[in-house]
Amino acid sequence: MRGRPAWTPRKSTSTLGFAGATLPWHAMKKLALHWWILIAMVLGIASGMVAAQAGHASFVLTWIAPIGTLFMNLLKMIAVPLVLFSLVAGVASLDDMKKMGRIGGKTVLLYIGTTAIAITIGLVIAAIVKPGGDIGPELAESLRAAFQEKTAEKVSSAKGVSMVDQIVGIVPTNPFAALAEAQMLQVVFFALMLGVALTKLGQKRNTKPIVETFQLLSDAIIEMVMIIMWLAPLGVFALLATVVAELGQEPDRLRQLLGALAGYMATVVIGLVVHGFLVYGFLLRFVAKVPLRKFLKAMAPAQLLAFSSSSSGATLPVTINCVEKGIGVDEEVSSFVLPLGATINMDGTGLYQGVAAVFIATVYGMDLSFGQQVEVVLTASLASIGTAAVPGVGTVMLTIVLGQIGVPLEGIGLILGVDRILDMCRTVINVSGDATVACCVARGEDLIHEGDRTVHDDVISD
């Protein structure tokens, strides 16, 4: 399969304004994209805090927030077409049903396996830390009451949803409606079916022109990614400034929330770090044989964007670009594994659900038995399949998990106040997990290319 052409900006002596300053073009090229995003994150957090403290949060929410929304819309605009085009082209170009089955089997096994391990890690750390044990009945009631409306909304949206509904919902009744409504798993299912059909049809007729068309469209979407990424620092700045300004409108309440839920938040973050470095570190070193430093350097733009946007679906185009150009994973693997991962692989979300289930049960004075904890692992692993890769979806999945083990759903109100912060953290793990599995599958198929060039060189420098 032909590779995607590297994209390099034209020489220019023009200047570019950034964060209120005008910088020479040659100075900009000295910094890689992930550094600009990191600078934008720091400025966004600082600006949001200053605005909240000065009482100007409304200004940020009115004038700055739309910039972040615009950036997110640009990423969402290309996410669904990219999944459709890349999956159809990737599957149809294999020309070998056995090879497709082998790659697909490895991918699904790794995704489900790492998610189950992540949930188990969350349960083990929660059993050690015991978050929620120091929250008294009065504080618990005040937290539930503070987010009663949001809790009712979450419970209502998940009411009646079962594992059977999740499985049945994989198959779209109208693929065009699935595309329009961004039902990602349904889009993935349709794309896989179309790719398989083109592969089988290729044994009888010449399907090369249509496959090349899908490939060209996929390449065009990636070029759009490169253009959109020029706006990444500005978009990240706006997203974080908005989040911080919104949270900081009631500083006393925020401090109370952070103090009350510090143990719970620390448990989730510790679990995410342990899973990231132990599980992904092991897979990268011994299975994918990719140096951790190289992986982190290549994935920095995607991870920072995932943290800012809280959406692995919106980050997908950037993830594909980082994995292919930064790590060297062949397009044949990335075009199949990564879109599937953005849909069914939710390691960070699964870990959070395990910790949240223990936390809520502890506050209610319930001790989860070993059997109930096994149910949490199984239910959360299955619930992650078919869940939209958008911000806040973890709380909807949590209602399914809590319902399965008999924990009151209203307990979700205990953690809603800090869910946005943790959502940003767990999305980084979700995206990193997708990339790790892609590296492992590519190494197993001998489809990972060594090299020192990274995606940052393609975006920022010559």
Residue pairs with C-beta under 8 A, 6 or more apart in sequence:
1 93
1 215
1 330
1 331
1 332
2 215
3 330
3 331
4 219
4 222
4 324
4 331
5 219
6 325
6 458
7 223
7 226
7 458
7 459
8 458
8 462
9 460
9 462
11 462
12 25
13 24
13 25
13 26
14 25
15 22
15 23
15 24
15 25
16 22
16 23
16 25
16 28
17 23
18 28
18 36
18 233
18 234
19 39
19 40
19 43
19 237
28 460
29 460
29 461
29 462
30 461
31 460
32 300
32 454
32 456
32 457
32 459
32 460
32 461
33 229
33 232
33 301
33 455
33 456
33 459
33 460
34 297
34 300
34 301
34 304
34 456
36 232
36 233
36 460
37 232
37 233
37 236
37 300
37 301
37 304
37 305
37 308
38 300
38 304
39 233
40 232
40 233
40 234
40 236
40 237
40 240
41 236
41 237
41 240
41 304
41 307
41 308
43 237
43 241
44 236
44 237
44 238
44 239
44 240
44 241
44 244
44 308
45 240
45 241
45 244
47 60
47 64
47 237
47 241
47 244
47 245
48 60
48 240
48 241
48 242
48 243
48 244
48 245
48 246
48 247
48 248
49 244
49 245
49 248
51 57
51 59
51 60
51 241
51 245
51 248
52 244
52 245
52 247
52 248
52 249
52 251
53 248
53 251
57 245
57 246
57 248
57 249
60 241
60 242
60 245
61 242
61 245
61 246
64 238
64 241
64 242
64 245
65 238
65 242
66 238
67 234
67 235
67 237
67 238
68 235
68 236
68 238
68 239
68 241
68 242
70 235
71 228
71 231
71 232
71 234
71 235
71 236
71 238
71 239
72 235
72 239
72 309
72 311
72 314
74 228
74 231
74 235
75 228
75 309
75 311
75 314
75 315
75 317
75 318
76 182
76 311
76 313
76 314
78 221
78 224
78 225
78 228
78 317
79 182
79 184
79 313
79 314
79 316
79 317
80 179
80 182
80 184
80 187
81 217
81 221
82 218
82 221
82 222
82 316
82 317
82 320
82 339
83 184
83 187
83 188
83 191
83 316
83 339
83 342
83 343
84 179
84 187
84 190
84 191
85 214
85 215
85 217
85 218
85 221
86 218
86 221
86 320
86 334
86 335
86 336
86 339
87 188
87 191
87 192
87 195
87 335
87 336
87 339
87 340
88 191
88 194
88 195
88 198
88 211
88 214
89 195
89 211
89 214
89 215
89 217
89 218
89 335
90 195
90 331
90 332
90 335
90 336
91 100
91 191
91 192
91 195
91 196
91 198
91 199
91 336
92 194
92 195
92 198
92 199
92 202
92 207
92 210
92 211
92 214
93 211
93 215
93 332
94 100
94 103
94 199
94 332
95 199
95 202
96 199
97 196
97 199
97 200
99 445
100 196
100 199
102 445
103 333
103 336
103 337
103 441
103 445
104 336
106 440
106 441
106 444
107 336
107 337
107 340
107 341
107 437
107 441
108 340
108 344
110 283
110 437
110 440
110 441
111 340
111 341
111 344
111 345
111 433
111 437
112 381
114 279
114 283
114 345
114 347
114 433
114 436
114 437
115 345
115 346
115 347
115 350
115 380
115 381
115 384
116 350
116 377
116 381
117 275
117 279
117 347
118 271
118 275
118 279
118 347
118 348
118 350
118 351
118 354
118 429
118 433
119 350
119 351
119 353
119 354
119 376
119 377
119 380
119 381
120 354
120 377
121 271
121 274
121 275
121 279
121 351
121 354
122 267
122 268
122 271
122 350
122 351
122 352
122 353
122 354
122 355
123 354
123 355
123 358
123 373
123 376
123 377
125 267
125 270
125 271
125 274
125 355
126 267
126 271
126 354
126 355
126 358
126 359
127 358
129 263
129 266
129 267
129 270
130 263
130 362
131 263
131 264
131 266
131 267
131 355
131 358
131 359
131 362
132 263
132 264
132 358
132 359
132 360
132 361
132 362
132 363
132 414
133 263
133 362
134 263
135 143
135 260
135 363
135 414
139 260
140 363
140 414
143 257
143 260
143 413
143 414
143 417
144 151
144 410
144 411
144 413
144 414
145 413
146 253
146 413
146 417
147 412
147 413
147 414
147 416
147 417
148 410
148 413
150 413
150 416
151 409
151 410
151 412
151 413
151 416
154 395
154 396
154 399
154 412
154 416
155 399
155 409
155 410
155 412
157 396
158 396
158 399
158 400
158 403
159 399
161 399
161 400
162 400
163 379
163 382
163 383
163 400
166 382
166 383
166 385
166 386
167 386
169 185
169 186
169 386
170 185
170 186
170 189
170 385
170 386
171 186
171 189
172 178
172 183
172 186
172 187
172 189
172 190
175 186
175 187
175 190
177 183
178 186
178 187
178 190
179 187
182 313
182 388
183 388
184 313
184 342
184 343
184 388
184 389
185 343
185 344
185 385
185 386
188 339
188 340
188 343
191 339
198 207
198 210
198 211
201 207
202 208
202 211
218 335
221 317
222 317
222 320
222 321
224 317
225 317
225 318
225 320
225 321
226 321
226 458
226 459
228 317
229 301
229 318
229 321
229 459
230 459
232 301
232 305
232 318
235 308
236 304
236 305
236 308
239 308
239 309
240 308
243 420
243 424
247 254
247 420
247 421
248 254
257 417
257 418
258 265
258 418
261 414
261 415
261 417
261 418
264 355
264 356
264 359
264 415
264 418
265 418
265 421
265 422
267 355
267 359
268 351
268 352
268 355
268 356
268 422
268 425
268 426
269 422
269 425
271 351
271 352
271 354
271 355
272 348
272 351
272 352
272 425
272 426
272 428
272 429
275 347
275 348
275 351
275 429
276 429
276 432
280 432
280 433
280 436
281 292
283 436
283 437
283 439
283 440
284 290
284 291
284 292
284 295
284 436
284 439
285 292
287 440
287 443
287 444
288 436
288 439
288 440
288 442
288 443
288 448
289 443
290 327
290 439
290 443
290 448
294 326
294 327
295 327
295 435
295 436
295 439
296 303
297 326
297 454
297 456
298 322
298 323
298 325
298 326
298 327
298 454
298 455
299 319
299 322
299 323
299 326
299 327
299 431
299 432
299 435
300 322
300 456
301 318
301 322
301 455
301 456
301 459
302 315
302 318
302 319
302 321
302 322
302 431
302 435
303 428
303 431
303 432
305 314
305 315
305 318
306 312
306 315
306 424
306 427
306 428
306 430
306 431
307 424
307 425
307 427
307 428
308 424
309 315
309 391
309 427
310 391
310 392
310 420
310 423
310 424
310 427
311 389
311 390
311 391
311 427
312 319
312 342
312 389
312 427
312 430
312 431
312 434
313 342
313 343
313 388
313 389
313 390
314 389
314 390
315 342
315 427
315 431
316 338
316 339
316 342
316 389
319 338
319 342
319 431
319 434
319 435
320 334
320 335
320 338
321 455
322 435
322 455
323 329
323 334
323 338
323 435
323 438
323 439
324 330
324 331
324 334
324 455
325 453
325 454
325 455
325 458
326 454
326 455
326 456
327 435
327 439
327 448
328 448
328 449
328 450
328 451
329 438
329 439
329 442
329 447
329 448
329 449
330 442
330 445
330 447
330 448
330 449
332 445
332 447
333 438
333 441
333 442
333 445
333 447
333 448
334 438
334 442
337 434
337 437
337 438
337 441
337 442
338 434
338 435
338 438
341 433
341 434
341 437
341 438
342 389
342 434
343 385
343 386
343 389
344 384
344 385
344 386
345 384
345 430
345 433
345 434
345 437
346 384
346 387
346 389
346 394
346 397
346 430
347 429
347 430
347 433
348 425
348 426
348 427
348 428
348 429
348 430
348 433
349 384
349 387
349 393
349 394
349 397
349 426
349 430
350 380
350 381
350 384
351 426
351 429
352 394
352 422
352 426
353 376
353 380
353 383
353 394
353 397
353 398
353 401
354 376
354 377
354 380
356 398
356 415
357 368
357 376
357 398
357 401
357 402
357 405
357 407
358 368
359 414
359 415
360 402
360 407
360 408
360 411
360 412
360 414
360 415
361 367
361 368
361 405
361 407
361 411
363 411
363 414
364 407
364 408
364 411
366 407
368 376
368 405
372 405
372 406
375 404
375 405
376 401
376 404
376 405
379 400
379 401
379 404
379 405
380 397
380 401
383 397
383 400
383 401
384 397
387 393
387 396
387 397
389 430
391 420
391 423
391 427
392 419
392 420
392 423
394 419
394 423
394 426
395 412
395 416
395 419
398 412
399 409
399 412
402 408
402 409
402 411
402 412
403 409
439 448
442 448
